[in-house]
Amino acid sequence: MSSFEVRGGKKLSGEIVPQGAKNEALQVLSAVLLSADKIVIHNIPDILDVNLLIELLHDMGVKIEKHNNHSYTFRADDVNVDFLASDLFRKKSGKLRGAVMLAGPMLARFKKAYIPKPGGDKIGRRRLDTHIIGFEKLGAKFEYDDEHKYFQLTAPHLQGTYMLLDEPSVTGTANIIMAAVLAEGITTIYNAACEPYIQQLCIMLNKMGAKINGISSNLLVIDGVQKLNGTEHTLLPDMIEVGSFIGLAAMTQSSITIKNAGVKYLGLIPEKFQQLGIQFEIKENDIYIPEQEVYEIQNYLDGGILTIYDHPWPGFTPDLLSIVLVVATQAKGSVLIHQKMFESRLFFTDKLIDMGAQIILCDPHRATVIGLGRKNNLKGITMSSPDIRAGQALLIAALSADGKSIIQNIEQIDRGYQYIDERLRNIGADIRRI
């Protein structure tokens, strides 16, 4: 098992380019199953989760041509539907929650699908109800195989319908969209997730011949078609990486330019880092963060302590709350971090406390950070990465800390961030893989 050895306290400088969006990649790669024609996808991040999904598609019989590490051609004209019921699929997909999104396109095109027990991060309960109920409303039937721990779904005929989702689940919305594009008639999805990744999926499907209206809203109307064609699609820059690099620059008092940051798709992300007192300039599609000795957390107009919480899009993404929490430890002032959507994502704060941060973990969902204002630097320790986002947050903490840190279980970081050690070394970080 690999670890990162990090010697912190060094100022960084230069340019860094965010990878393609991980969450978008898992959706659009699943969507290649909807057509027998060639589909070309660019800016695919070279990370463990995405590579595992590409491997699963290959195992299913999808023809894959790799042009380079970030561009592939897919052709799903000879798919082995029953591979999804195999022990090998269950073993591989158990490591990847994104495998659940294969179900929608499989149901739509091949009339049956299997959903294994979800894998991925240990960040709390992420239920499948939204997926299953959506499929049922379209006409699918499911059975749970208790021995092998998977749902088997069958749908000889998918029929468009109206549905009000009980939660705006991103993966649930994506799965239902992919099932509905080939269903007969009109499907209306209310309380749909509308993240940029969902928007990109819908744009790609429309280029393939789907008829989806209401893109970027929480009310989608899908007029089912009989067949989808091939297309070419380029992934957005990963907004989570963009936010991570803004936080990294502030924590390490560094001057960094984030190139090709996909500024128009960042939503509230820039504003939330500005509320922490971080200064930056947006130059067309780039973000320049100057060296900043002190950044001060803003209070509300009535003097109340700032609260930063996650919320479905266009609210603030939960994937950046770990980064915001770490960045706040060296700010001047206090902030309450409220993680509403997952009940275990703040448990990594014990490692930050060991590094010298002043954090009160109120309960599994809330933590109060008392910013040190750089009066006391964090100190390096040995720690383990519990999930993708906390792992990146701990890496940022280590890069800002005095002395040497060892971060274990970095496979979690590699699941979401490509060549992160190499890219950070290129801007002056002292980090090596051991």
C-alpha positions as a printed Julia matrix, in Angstrom:
434×3 Matrix{Float64}:
   0.0     0.0     0.0
   1.48    3.35   -1.06
   1.86    6.52    0.99
   2.77   10.14    0.36
   5.73   11.64    2.16
   5.2    15.4     2.31
   7.56   18.05    3.63
   5.42   21.1     4.17
   5.94   24.8     4.64
   7.12   25.5     1.08
   5.57   28.22   -1.04
   4.4    27.04   -4.44
   4.24   28.95   -7.7
   3.27   28.43  -11.32
   0.37   27.13  -13.37
  -1.75   24.04  -12.82
  -4.49   22.59  -15.04
  -7.49   20.81  -13.51
  -8.27   17.31  -14.77
 -11.47   16.35  -16.5
 -14.47   16.08  -14.18
 -14.57   12.73  -12.38
 -18.3    12.79  -11.67
 -19.18   13.7   -15.24
 -16.88   10.98  -16.56
 -18.68    8.23  -14.63
 -22.01    9.35  -16.12
 -21.04    9.83  -19.77
 -18.97    6.64  -19.83
 -22.04    4.71  -18.67
 -24.05    6.41  -21.43
 -21.92    4.82  -24.19
 -24.04    1.68  -23.64
 -27.07    3.5   -25.07
 -25.83    3.32  -28.67
 -24.23    0.76  -30.95
 -22.39    3.56  -32.78
 -18.96    5.02  -32.05
 -18.75    7.55  -29.23
 -15.57    9.59  -28.72
 -14.94   11.16  -25.3
 -12.13   13.62  -24.53
 -10.56   15.0   -21.34
 -11.2    11.78  -19.4
  -9.3    11.88  -16.08
  -6.7     9.13  -15.68
  -7.79    8.05  -12.2
  -8.6     4.74  -10.53
 -12.4     5.07  -10.41
 -12.71    6.06  -14.07
 -10.19    3.46  -15.25
 -12.1     0.78  -13.35
 -15.35    1.77  -15.11
 -13.58    1.65  -18.5
 -12.29   -1.8   -17.56
 -15.83   -2.91  -16.68
 -17.12   -1.66  -20.04
 -14.39   -3.65  -21.78
 -15.3    -6.75  -19.78
 -18.9    -6.31  -20.94
 -17.8    -6.45  -24.57
 -17.62   -2.73  -25.39
 -14.95   -2.12  -28.05
 -12.52    0.49  -26.76
  -9.83    2.37  -28.65
  -7.44    4.42  -26.52
  -6.06    7.44  -28.37
  -4.13    8.75  -25.36
  -4.57    8.78  -21.57
  -7.51   11.19  -21.85
  -9.3    10.39  -25.15
 -11.08    7.15  -26.05
 -13.49    5.8   -28.64
 -16.2     3.41  -27.42
 -18.51    1.15  -29.44
 -21.13   -0.92  -27.61
 -22.36   -3.01  -30.56
 -21.8    -6.45  -28.98
 -22.51   -6.22  -25.25
 -22.55   -9.27  -22.99
 -25.56   -8.38  -20.84
 -25.16  -11.3   -18.45
 -21.62  -10.28  -17.45
 -23.24   -7.95  -14.94
 -24.58  -10.98  -13.07
 -21.12  -12.55  -12.81
 -18.93  -12.84   -9.73
 -16.2   -10.86  -11.51
 -18.52   -7.89  -12.08
 -19.71   -7.97   -8.47
 -16.11   -8.05   -7.24
 -14.96   -5.14   -9.42
 -18.05   -3.0    -9.06
 -17.94   -3.43   -5.29
 -14.98   -1.04   -5.37
 -16.82    1.6    -7.4
 -20.13    3.24   -6.55
 -20.28    4.72  -10.06
 -21.02    1.23  -11.43
 -24.63    1.74  -10.35
 -25.06    4.09  -13.34
 -24.69    1.21  -15.78
 -28.21    0.12  -14.79
 -30.13    2.91  -16.55
 -28.62    2.42  -20.01
 -28.72   -1.38  -19.65
 -32.43   -1.31  -18.81
 -33.18    1.09  -21.65
 -31.35   -0.8   -24.38
 -31.14   -4.4   -23.19
 -34.24   -4.63  -20.95
 -32.41   -5.95  -17.9
 -29.77   -4.79  -15.48
 -28.03   -5.67  -12.23
 -27.14   -3.29   -9.43
 -24.56   -4.63   -6.97
 -24.2    -3.52   -3.38
 -22.57   -0.09   -3.71
 -18.85    0.41   -3.18
 -16.75    3.57   -2.98
 -16.26    6.03   -0.14
 -17.05    5.27    3.49
 -18.7     8.66    4.01
 -22.13    7.57    5.17
 -25.3     6.03    3.8
 -25.99    6.61    0.12
 -29.17    4.77   -0.66
 -30.38    3.32   -3.95
 -34.07    4.01   -3.4
 -34.21    6.94   -5.83
 -32.75    4.78   -8.61
 -35.0     1.78   -7.98
 -38.22    3.79   -7.51
 -37.51    5.76  -10.7
 -36.98    2.57  -12.68
 -40.17    1.08  -11.21
 -42.17    4.11  -12.3
 -40.87    3.59  -15.83
 -42.16    0.01  -15.71
 -39.18   -2.0   -14.44
 -39.5    -4.79  -11.9
 -36.77   -5.75   -9.47
 -35.78   -8.6    -7.2
 -33.05   -8.63   -4.58
 -30.68  -11.59   -4.55
 -29.71  -11.85   -0.9
 -27.1   -14.54   -1.54
 -25.13  -12.49   -4.05
 -26.14   -9.03   -2.72
 -27.45   -7.46   -5.91
 -30.7    -6.16   -7.41
 -31.87   -7.72  -10.67
 -34.07   -5.46  -12.78
 -36.14   -6.39  -15.82
 -38.12   -4.12  -18.11
 -39.53   -5.66  -21.3
 -41.22   -2.3   -21.91
 -40.27    1.09  -20.46
 -43.1     3.64  -20.53
 -42.67    7.36  -19.97
 -44.35    8.8   -16.89
 -44.33   11.67  -14.39
 -42.19   11.32  -11.3
 -41.31   13.55   -8.36
 -37.97   12.42   -6.95
 -37.83   12.17   -3.16
 -34.32   13.66   -3.28
 -32.34   15.38   -6.07
 -29.81   12.55   -6.26
 -27.17   13.21   -8.93
 -26.52    9.56   -9.74
 -30.22    8.74   -9.4
 -31.17   11.52  -11.82
 -28.49   10.45  -14.29
 -29.63    6.83  -14.14
 -33.31    7.69  -14.67
 -32.46   10.06  -17.56
 -30.49    7.33  -19.31
 -33.38    4.87  -18.88
 -36.0     7.39  -20.02
 -34.34    8.52  -23.27
 -35.27    5.19  -24.9
 -38.62    4.73  -23.12
 -41.87    5.07  -25.03
 -43.61    8.42  -24.55
 -42.8    11.39  -22.35
 -41.06   11.21  -18.98
 -41.19   14.2   -16.65
 -38.68   14.28  -13.79
 -39.36   16.89  -11.11
 -36.86   17.65   -8.33
 -34.15   16.42  -10.68
 -30.51   17.15   -9.87
 -29.22   19.9   -12.15
 -25.46   19.93  -11.5
 -23.26   20.88  -14.48
 -22.42   17.18  -14.84
 -26.1    16.33  -15.32
 -26.36   19.21  -17.81
 -23.38   17.83  -19.74
 -24.89   14.33  -19.79
 -28.14   15.75  -21.21
 -26.27   17.79  -23.82
 -24.33   14.7   -24.91
 -27.51   12.59  -25.11
 -29.27   15.26  -27.19
 -26.33   15.23  -29.6
 -26.91   11.47  -29.86
 -30.55   12.06  -30.84
 -32.34   12.19  -27.47
 -35.04   14.79  -26.83
 -34.43   16.31  -23.4
 -35.87   19.69  -22.44
 -35.37   21.7   -19.25
 -31.6    21.2   -19.11
 -30.05   23.14  -16.18
 -33.39   23.18  -14.31
 -34.87   20.73  -11.8
 -37.74   19.89  -14.16
 -36.69   17.66  -17.05
 -39.05   16.58  -19.83
 -37.8    13.66  -21.93
 -39.53   12.54  -25.12
 -38.35    8.98  -25.67
 -36.79    7.95  -28.98
 -36.24    4.52  -30.51
 -32.51    4.76  -31.15
 -29.49    6.86  -30.26
 -26.5     7.54  -32.48
 -22.81    8.13  -31.89
 -21.27   11.47  -30.93
 -18.13   13.25  -29.7
 -18.02   14.82  -26.24
 -15.46   16.72  -24.11
 -15.64   16.66  -20.32
 -15.68   19.84  -18.24
 -12.75   20.69  -15.95
 -13.23   19.19  -12.5
 -14.75   21.89  -10.27
 -13.63   20.03   -7.14
 -10.01   20.24   -8.24
 -10.43   23.93   -9.01
 -11.71   24.57   -5.48
  -8.93   22.4    -4.04
  -6.26   24.44   -5.82
  -7.74   27.74   -4.6
  -7.55   26.4    -1.05
  -4.03   25.03   -1.6
  -2.75   28.42   -2.75
  -4.22   30.16    0.31
  -2.97   27.6     2.83
   0.61   27.6     1.47
   0.77   31.38    0.86
   1.46   30.64   -2.78
   0.94   32.38   -6.1
  -0.83   29.94   -8.42
  -2.7    30.25  -11.7
  -5.4    27.65  -12.41
  -5.58   27.35  -16.19
  -8.75   26.43  -18.08
 -10.78   26.39  -14.86
 -14.25   26.21  -16.46
 -15.19   29.41  -14.62
 -18.77   29.62  -15.93
 -19.57   26.2   -14.42
 -18.22   26.83  -10.89
 -21.44   28.18   -9.36
 -20.94   29.31   -5.75
 -17.43   27.89   -5.4
 -15.54   31.18   -5.95
 -17.89   33.05   -3.63
 -17.45   30.58   -0.75
 -13.65   30.89   -0.87
 -14.01   34.66   -0.99
 -16.09   34.42    2.2
 -13.03   32.83    3.81
 -11.09   35.96    2.83
  -9.18   34.46   -0.09
  -8.36   36.91   -2.86
  -8.12   35.92   -6.52
  -8.65   37.29  -10.0
 -10.65   35.65  -12.76
  -9.01   36.22  -16.13
 -11.29   34.84  -18.85
 -11.2    31.09  -18.1
  -8.23   31.2   -15.69
  -8.09   31.94  -11.95
  -5.04   33.7   -10.52
  -4.55   33.42   -6.75
  -1.83   35.81   -5.49
   0.38   35.13   -2.48
  -1.61   36.14    0.58
  -0.13   36.26    4.08
  -3.42   36.5     5.97
  -7.01   35.8     4.95
  -9.9    36.68    7.26
 -13.26   34.91    7.41
 -16.18   37.23    6.8
 -19.02   37.46    9.3
 -22.65   37.99    8.34
 -23.86   41.58    8.13
 -25.44   41.31   11.59
 -22.14   40.13   13.05
 -23.1    36.45   13.17
 -20.48   33.73   12.61
 -20.31   32.49    9.02
 -21.87   29.07    8.29
 -20.87   27.16    5.15
 -23.07   24.19    4.3
 -23.69   21.89    1.38
 -26.84   21.91   -0.71
 -27.96   20.42   -4.03
 -26.95   22.49   -7.06
 -26.94   25.45   -7.46
 -25.99   25.3    -3.76
 -22.46   24.55   -2.58
 -21.11   21.1    -3.4
 -20.53   18.7    -0.46
 -17.31   17.52   -2.13
 -15.55   20.77   -1.2
 -16.57   21.07    2.44
 -13.5    19.07    3.53
 -11.27   21.53    1.66
 -13.08   24.56    3.1
 -12.69   23.15    6.61
  -8.94   22.68    6.21
  -8.45   26.12    4.68
 -10.37   27.7     7.57
  -7.89   26.32   10.11
  -5.29   28.92    9.07
  -7.73   31.78    8.43
  -8.38   34.58   10.88
 -11.8    34.13   12.44
 -14.29   31.32   12.98
 -16.7    29.39   10.78
 -19.27   26.64   11.27
 -19.05   23.84    8.69
 -22.37   22.01    8.31
 -22.19   18.81    6.28
 -25.87   18.01    5.72
 -25.75   15.29    3.09
 -23.32   12.7     4.54
 -23.0    11.79    8.18
 -19.37   10.57    8.27
 -17.48   13.08    6.19
 -16.26   15.24    9.07
 -14.65   12.45   11.06
 -11.24   13.2     9.5
 -11.06   16.31   11.71
  -9.33   14.29   14.44
  -6.25   14.18   12.22
  -6.32   17.97   11.8
  -6.64   18.39   15.56
  -3.55   16.18   15.95
  -1.78   18.59   13.57
  -2.65   21.5    15.86
  -5.89   22.8    14.36
  -8.57   24.21   16.66
 -11.77   22.39   15.7
 -14.82   21.46   17.73
 -16.67   18.5    16.21
 -20.2    19.29   17.39
 -21.78   16.12   15.96
 -21.35   13.97   12.82
 -22.68   16.8    10.66
 -21.2    19.98   12.16
 -17.76   21.28   13.05
 -16.71   24.69   14.31
 -13.29   25.85   13.14
 -11.44   28.53   15.11
  -8.94   29.93   12.65
  -5.35   30.2    13.9
  -4.54   33.17   11.65
  -1.11   31.57   11.11
  -0.12   32.26   14.74
   0.53   28.55   15.14
   1.39   26.53   12.04
   0.08   23.01   11.63
   2.67   20.32   12.31
   3.37   17.24   10.24
   2.09   13.87   11.45
   1.41   10.36   10.14
  -2.21    9.92    9.08
  -4.47    7.89    6.78
  -6.81    9.05    4.03
 -10.42    7.97    4.83
 -12.0     9.01    1.53
 -11.22   10.85   -1.72
 -12.09   14.38   -0.62
 -10.77   14.15    2.94
  -7.58   12.68    1.5
  -7.05   15.72   -0.71
  -7.85   18.02    2.22
  -5.25   16.26    4.4
  -2.73   16.58    1.59
  -3.31   20.34    1.5
  -2.91   20.47    5.27
   0.36   18.53    5.03
   1.73   20.86    2.34
   1.13   23.83    4.64
   2.42   22.19    7.83
   5.83   22.4     9.45
   7.92   19.25    9.1
   7.22   15.89    7.52
   3.83   14.23    7.11
   3.08   10.69    5.96
  -0.33   10.14    4.36
  -1.27    6.47    4.14
  -4.02    4.79    2.1
  -3.45    7.2    -0.79
  -5.32    4.85   -3.12
  -8.32    6.86   -1.92
  -6.71   10.05   -3.28
  -5.7     8.32   -6.51
  -9.33    7.34   -7.05
 -10.2    10.99   -7.63
  -7.06   12.95   -8.53
  -4.77   12.09  -11.44
  -0.97   12.31  -11.03
  -1.56   14.65   -8.1
   1.95   14.22   -6.67
   3.58   14.87  -10.06
   1.45   17.94  -10.77
   2.14   19.39   -7.32
   5.88   18.8    -7.69
   5.73   20.78  -10.93
   4.71   23.88   -8.94
   7.28   23.34   -6.18
   5.74   20.91   -3.67
   8.02   18.52   -1.78
   5.99   15.33   -2.14
   6.97   11.81   -3.06
   5.24    8.47   -3.31
   6.68    5.77   -1.05
